[in-house]
Amino acid sequence: HHWAWTIAEVLHRDVSINNVMFYRDVARNSVIGVLCDWDLANKKDLLGPDFLTSEELRRREAKYRTGTGPFMAIELLNEPRREAGVDLTPNHQYRHDLESFFYVLVWF
């Protein structure tokens, strides 16, 4: 995940138990984890600000929250917050994927 973010500049946006696979490397006596199902991924330069106004949200490709509910960051599941009369919806960021990894670890 970190490699995809730093080198390929892609954010997965759907970390869950269904999208993490493990295999045992017998030669190195280690376990390797692999992320799959990159259909909700986004390039780093397309992510935008931490919060989107309702107008910015309407212009986005996906008009709904993406991800697997039980593993989504709490901030993404909450209702939009209101500031200065404008609804601000959280935009999926790297920290949200890290929170999803935490929930995956708790699940196992």
Order of alpha helices (4+ residues) and beta strands (2+ residues): alpha-beta-beta-beta-beta-beta-alpha-alpha-beta-beta-alpha
